[in-house]
Amino acid sequence: MHSTLRSIRPLSKPFKLTNSATRIHLGNATPLPSWSRSFHASSSLRVVDLAYKLHDNNGKAKGDPIVIIHGLFGSKRNNQSVSNVFARELSRPVYAIDTRNHGDSPHDKTHNYVALAEDVEAFLQKHNLKNSTLIGHSMGAKTIMTMALRNPSCCANIIPVDNAPVDAALSSDFPKYAEGMKKVEEGKPKSQKAADEIMQPYAKELPVRQFLLSNLVRPAPGEPMQWRIPINILGKSLDNMADFPFTNPDEHSFSKRALFIRGTKSHYVSDETLPIIGRFFPRFELVDVDCGHWVISEKPEEFIKAVVDFLKEEQ
């Protein structure tokens, strides 16, 4: 096994090797099996038809698809800018999706990683997406890890962003966000500004509040603002979002390439999780970015560079 050390700098700065990140390579890639829907949907789960936006550089992106999945309380709009860059730089179509209970996708009372994975697996089959790269942030990261371990043939590689394949408590911020969003729902604000004032005690950082408030809509002129996402369902599902459905890497592992990107100021991918990541994903590579949990919005250039460098190695 060969390892090198690197960190990600902004694109405008020279790239340097440092000891802030670990990169691991194992052997040569094995041939990819043809993609098939080998998973079996759980009888108790209803698969949701997911909303999405296709970014294909005006039809010029003809390569293998990329599917990018947002985090909790997010939507496909969060990934619009980076999706456009990937479509242009990699000549690959990018499908930015809304998971169940988010964005424009349908609502369902079940919200756990098995349900999220089955939705995205069904999306891949419906759109005949083969040899896909799956990218996911936070909740999206655990979703694509679940998919890779359930059905390794569903994708070519994965890029989980700031989450690990372990049961780990969510940041205490998320229950606060959910509480604040319920307060907004109860307050029936007439404007975004009024909703922001209600949210301030629960989310002190303006960019985070703007992210959460992007889920507000006005059903009709003159009516109060409302959440387009089911706050009660998601609030009750926070424990599910902390869990991970696989516990034994001797039974389930993913032998293809995986790039883990973590924020060095975030606690979600601690050094202590690296051995278990290595057992589930023996060909994983790790890139550290100098930021918190919101890697894509805080350091988009560094995130883009990490992804592009990783995917261009296969070309």
Disulfide bonds with the S-S distance in Angstrom:
none
